[in-house]
Amino acid sequence: MESIELDAIDLQLLDSLQRDASLSNVALAEKVNVSPPTCLRRVKRLIEGDWVERQVAVLSTDKLAATLGHGLTALVEVSLDKQGSEHLDAFEARAVAHDAVQQCWRVSPGPDFMLVVQARDMPHYLAISQTLFTQDANVRNVKAFFSTKRAKFTTTLPLPV
């Protein structure tokens, strides 16, 4: 696929889509002041050009809490004993494959990884930690921070629109 350069309309479309991907094509076209066929063509081009990774529904944690409980969010620092690329890749693959890991970041300096882990409760977190951290002799240090309040959560990237 050929590389495309983004213009102001493309940036407005991307910004609108990341805030509400459920907008109809007509509503989206109206929002960025283009015709619906132009809007549809541009959005298709942006999606095919991999500017949009995926479209998802962000679930309400407050509504789910009534049914499933509030759960436990942990921000976890992980340091490996050996930092060769094969060791980093192996831990990363194991972390991203685990459903409880919502985010996995390689970081520097400091720990090798920062994870955001969602667990049902502390026993569930313990099971996750045993799978991810204690079964691998290469994990040197784990430091977990447990969320007491989420002040902000967003999936939007700041765009110059």
WOTAMO-V181773 format. One record per pair of residues at least 4 apart in sequence whose C-alpha atoms are under 7 Angstrom apart, sorted by the first residue. I is the first residue (numbers start at 1). J is the second residue. Records with the same first field share a line. If there is no record, write none. Layout:
I->J, J
//
This chain:
1->49
6->10, 11
7->11
8->12, 161
9->13, 32
10->14
11->15, 159, 161
12->16, 32, 161
13->17, 32
14->18
15->19, 159
16->20
17->21
18->156
19->156
21->55
23->27, 28
24->28
25->29, 36, 39, 40
26->30, 36
27->31
28->32
29->33, 34, 35, 36, 39
30->34
34->38, 39
35->39
36->40
37->41
38->42
39->43
40->44
41->45
42->46
43->47
44->48
45->49
46->50, 51, 52
47->51, 52
60->64
61->65
64->68
65->69, 70
71->119, 120, 121
72->118, 119, 120, 121
73->117, 118, 119, 146, 147
74->116, 117, 118, 144, 145, 146, 147
75->114, 115, 116, 117, 144, 145, 146
76->114, 115, 116, 142, 143, 144, 145
77->111, 113, 114, 115, 142, 143, 144
78->111, 112, 113, 114, 141, 142, 143
79->111, 112, 113, 139, 140, 141, 142
80->112, 138, 139, 140, 141
81->138, 139, 140
82->87, 138
83->87, 88
84->88
85->89
86->90
87->91
88->92
89->93
90->94
91->95
92->96
93->97
94->98
95->101, 132
96->101, 104
100->117, 118, 119
101->115, 116, 117, 118
102->116, 117, 118
103->115, 116
104->113, 114, 115, 116
105->113, 114, 115
106->112, 113, 114
107->111, 112, 113, 114
108->112
119->124, 125
120->124
121->125
122->126
123->127
124->128
125->129
126->130
127->131
128->132
129->133, 134
130->134, 135
131->135
133->139
//
